[in-house]
């Protein structure tokens, strides 16, 4: 049809993997800059169920140092945590100098699932909307680099992924009763997201939306954007020279019979 835009061309697996590896190499460089400059980086990932948060985070952290890069994926609050200031348990996971923390869902639970599913009161919800911009402003004022990503998925694609999870024993654990209930509350979640953005999409702490119906494109787009927002500079790693190992001297390795070896399962497959 005249005037209608062509649908985006899908990336081949080869192109995707090549660009992903290039971006992951840049993430390693960024990590070294964060470590050396003692920066603190917080990246928040939010979005509907099955939008691809876990897969994206997995690709970001795949080659990074787990001592410097952590994932914060908090469970439901305990009885004690429910009596604390709402942000308190999230603050405990914030990075120290030289660290990066990726929140797989975050304090924005209150504006999403807690609001829609009735897990918080109206008063608690309204207090969150008032306090959240101030909380994030405090992080920024203290030098924290804060990035917020909303992973957006269509109704049709979410339903397809839910069915895929139901049929795949490796993914079945990803579907919780709350996830299934959320399918019935699509409009309510949309309204909650709109209100959340109205209060927390601020000039100094904006939300960045990522279209995730195509997982490969979403991963590349988000990682490239993340790298563009962190002002890292390449750091030259110290040169390391492997020395020859000294001779064993009078050491003799004990007989293999003294140890318990894992059975060679792989040999049974040939």
ABEGO torsion letter per residue (X at the ends): XBGBBBBBBBBBAAAAAAAAAAAAAAAAAAAAAAAAAGBBBBBBBBEBBGAGAAAAAAAAAAABBAAABBBBBBBBBBAAAAABBAAAAAAAABBBBGBBBBBBEBAAAAABAAAAAGABBAAAAAAAAAAAAAAAAAAAAAGBBBBBBBBBBBAAAAAAAAAAAAABAAAAAABBAAAAAAAAAAAAAAAAAAAAAAAABBAABBBBBBBAABAAAAAAAAAAAAAAABBBBBBBBBBBBBBBBBBAEABBBBBAAABBBBBBAAAAAX
